[in-house]
């Protein structure tokens, strides 16, 4: 079981959270639950409402769109973040291709944390702008 400090350290390394201050990430770490998935287990389905995201700690997750693998994620990457932030449906399914450990962050708890601490929202916006392709 990870401590809050360990979760903060992990979150800081994920691109989507790199713009968030350490003290603000502690709020996110407090709501992040450590989960395990077996190989071939679905984390979420394509076109399903995005009510959770997963930061992968160990293992690999395939993102599958229209029956075709679009991408494979590994430790340090996040599945479902953009759909969760947009309040949208997942554009792909996420399936563990091997046993996976991850931090699961639920949408409503995450929205509550962002409402309580604007620095979370500001930091994520900074990270998304930095990650966006094209002229800035």
Secondary structure, 3 states (H helix, E strand, C coil): CCCHHHHHHHHHHCHHHCCCCHHHHHHHHHHCEEEEECCCCEEECCCCECCEEEEEEECCEEEEECCEEEEEECCCCEECHHHHHHCCECCCEEEECCCEEEEEEEHHHHHHHHHHCHHHHHHHHHHHHHHCCCCC
